[in-house]
Amino acid sequence: MWSSARPPRGGLRLAPAFLTLLILTPALAAPDSRRTTAPTTCDLETVASGTVASITDGRTFVLDDGREVRLPAVEIPALPAPPASPAPTDSAASTPTDPPQPPPPPHPDADAAAAAALRTLLEGRRVALRASKLVTDRYGRILADALATRDGYPGSAQKTLLSQGLAFLTTRAAEPGCRAELRAAERIGRAAKLGLWADPRYLPRQADDVAGLSAERGRFTLVEGKVVSVRESGGTIYVNFGKRWSEDFTVTILKRNERQFIEAGLRPSGLSGRRVMVRGWIEERGGPWIEAVAPEQIEIIAEK
């Protein structure tokens, strides 16, 4: 069960390299014990191959023939916006203050840490690009996982980042049959409190912190809270985390997508009263909200 307790600060902590290589072997991925539907197959093909010439960022690299590759299904969150400092009052200005304190030690940048991991795993190595079919994004980048053999073990780039806690799983570009394996890899880093899971800046935000969530607009964010009510209006299901529906945090599910949530054992109407963790991009329309397009975006962490 996910705990909302915050571990002490200390930056991005990584697992030993040899452990990473073992847990990233596809055949050794931990099973999803909470799967409620029949297992699907993570059946990917090698759609391209090449030698990695350079790492662009934590999810992107360039092959020696100039082709650019983007890892789908993983998201490296941007650094959260710092809280606004309150304006000084006249009384505060006239009151002697303590001498300024040195700034806290900087935290490793999440994207830089992910890029360093990819550099260790992929740079200079021959890789197989794995996907259900060859697809490129609007920038012409190939969307595929990358497998490179290191010390005799085939290492998945996506699972490396997830199991090391260097990225979060996102479902918008994930191969449906591979989501269970990717979530299992993420749980390894999460259970060990590695990387992002050890840094308070990236841990789940509380659903009742409306101002804080509004500041995350446009960012991929984890949000944790208790569902107050579930309502339907038109073609949308509203999962409300507060009584002020137009102001408090809300998760929306299009009615046409409800079946896939039910088939995954996550009936939206049954979420009321449960504590859940939601992942997605914060949008704002009155109050902050996340659109859930796949059941993997919502995880029940406490029953009623």
N, C-alpha and C positions, 0 to 999 in steps of 0.2 A: 504494500500500500504506500502511496506517495505521502510523504510528510511535508508539511509546510514549514517545518523548522529550518531556520537559516544557518548553514554552517559558517564558521568563522571565515573572515576574509583571508585571502592568500593567493589570489590569482588562479591561473589555469593549471591544474595538476594533471599529469598524464600517467597512463599505465605503462608498465615496462614494455619495451619494444617486442620482446619475445612473446609476451602474452597477447599483444595485439595481433601478431601474425597468426597465432593459433586460433584466436576467436574469430578471425576474419575469414577463415576458410569456409566457403558456402555450406559445405556438408556439416560443419560443426555449429551452425547458427542455432541458438536455443529455440525450442518450439514455443509457440504462443499458446500457453496453457489456458488462456481465457477466450480463445476463439470459439464462437458459438455456431458458426456455419461450417459447412464442409471445407476442408483445406483446399486451397487453390495452388497451382504449381507456378513457381517462379521460373518460367521457361523463357530464358533469354537466348538470343543468338549473337554470334560475333558479327557485327555489322561493319566493322572496319578495324584496322590495326595500324600501328606505327610506333615510332620511337619518340618519347617525350623529350622535347628540346628545352622547354622552359615552363615554369609555373607562373601564371598571371596573377591569381589570387586564390583564396581558399576553396574555390569551386571550379576554377578554370585553368586550363593548361593548353600549350601549343605543341603540335607534333613537328617533327623535323621537316615535313613537307609543307608547313604553313597552315595546316588545318587547325582550327580552334575547337576545343571540346569543353562542354559545360556539364557538370555533374547534376542530374536532376534529382528530385526527391529529398534533397537536403537544403537546409536554410541556415545561413550564418547570420545571426541577428546583428543589426547595427548597434553601436554603443547607445544605450538609453540617454535621453536628454537629462542633463543635471537639473535638480530641483531649483526653482527660482529663489534667489536670496531675498529676504524681506527688506524693504526699504528702511534705512535707518531713521529713527525718530529723533526729535530735538533732544529729548532727555538722554537718549543713547549717545548722541554726539557729544554731549557735555560731560558724560561719565567716563572716568579713566577706564581704559580697557587693558587686558593682559597683552603682553607682547605677542606679535603674530607668530603662529606656530608653523613649522615647516609643513609643506603639503605631504599627504600620505604617499607612500611609494606607488608608482604607476602600476596598473594592472596590465598584463600582456593583452594586446589587441586580439580580439577573437579571430578576425580574418587572418592576421599575421600568423597566429598559432596554427590555424588550419592549413595555411599555405606551407608552413614549415613541415607539417606532417606529410603533405602531398609531395613535397620536395624529397623527403626521405624515402617515400614509398615508390614514386614514379619517375623522378627526373633521371634522364639518361637510360631508361629501361624501355624495352619493347613491351607494349601493352595491347591487350585485346579490348576493344570497345564493345560493350554488351548492352543490348536493348532488344525489345520485341521486333522493332523494325528501325531502319535508318531514318531519323528525323532530325531536322535542324530548326533552330529558333529563328526569330525575325532578324537576328544579327548574323545568321549563317553558321552559328556554332552547332556542332554535332551534340545532341543530347544523349548521353550514354554513360553507364558506369564504366570504370576502367579496372581491369585485372592485370596485375603485374606479379610475376613469380619472384619471390625473395626467400632465400634460404630453403627452397624447395616447397614453399607454400604459396598458393595463389591468393594474393591479397586484393580484396575489393576496396576501391577508393572510398565509396560511399559508406561501407560498413566500418572502415577505419575511422572516418570522421565521427560517425555516430557512437561507436563503442569507446572512443577516446573522449567523448563529451565535447567534441570540437564543433559540432553542428547539431541542429534539431531536425527531426523528421518532419517533412511537409508532404502533403498528399496530392498536391495539384498536378505534379508531374511524375508521381510514382507509378510504376507498373503494378496494376491491381494484384497480380499473383505474387508480388515480391514484398508487399507491405508488411506481412507478418514477420518475415526475416529481417527487414529493416528495423521494425519496432523492437524485435528481440535484441538487435545490435545496440540500439539506443538504450535499452534497459540496462545493459552492461555498464555503460558509462554513468547512467543515472544512479544505479545501485551503489557504485563505487564513489559517487560524488566527484567525478572527474571533470576537468575543463569547465564548461559553462555551468554545469550542475554544482560547482564549488564556488561560483562567483555570484554574490548577492545581486549584482546588477542585472543578471540575466535570468534569475529564478522567477517563478510565476508571480505576476502582479496580483494583488487582491481585487476582486470584482467590485468591492465597495469603495475603492480608491478611484472615484470617477475622474477627478482632476489629473491624477497620475496617468490613467489610461488615455485620457484625451491628449496628453503630451506625447503619447506613443503613436499618434496618428501616422499611418503610412508605414509602420514598422511591423515586422513579424514578432509577435509577442505571445507568451504563455500567460493565461489568466486563470486564477483559481477562485472559486466561491460557491456559495449555496444557491441553488435555483429556487426562486421564490414562487414562480408560476410559469405555466406554459399556455400560450394563447394562439389562436389562429385568426387571421384576417386576410380575406382574399386568397391569394395563392401563396401566402407566407406563414410559417410557424415561427412564433416569437418565444424564445426561451429567456425569461426575464430574471435578472439577478437583483432587482430592487422593485419597490412599489411604484416609483415614479417612472412609468414605462418610457416616457419620452426623454428622460434625462439620465437614467441609470444605465449601467452596462447591460447589453442584450446580445444574444446570439440568434441569428436568423437562419432558417432552413426553408428552402423553397419546397412547397407542397409536392411538387413533382419528383423531388428527391427523397421523399419520406420513406419509400419502399426500401431503398438500399440501407437506410438506417435501421429499419425494422428487421431486415434480413440479417444484419450484423448483430442483432440482439440489443439494439439501442433504440427503443421506441421513444420518440420525443416526448409524448404525453406522460411517460413514466419518469421523467427527469425531475419533476417538481419535488422539492424537499431534499434532493440529493446534492452532495458536494461533488463538484466536477472540476476537471482541468480542461481548458479549451486552448487550442493553438490556432493562430491565423493572423491575418493582417488587420490591424485596428483601423476602422473607418469611423466617421462621425457624421451623424445626421440627427441633431438634437443632443444625443448622448453617444458615447463610444459603443461600437458594436463590431462583431466579427461574423462574417458569413461562413457557415459550415457547409461545405460542398461534399464532404465525405465523412462517414462515421468515425474514422480514425482521428478526426480533429477533436472529438469529445471523449474524455476518459472519466469514468466514474471512480472517484477515490474514496467515497464514503457513502454508505447506504443511509436510508432515512433513520 
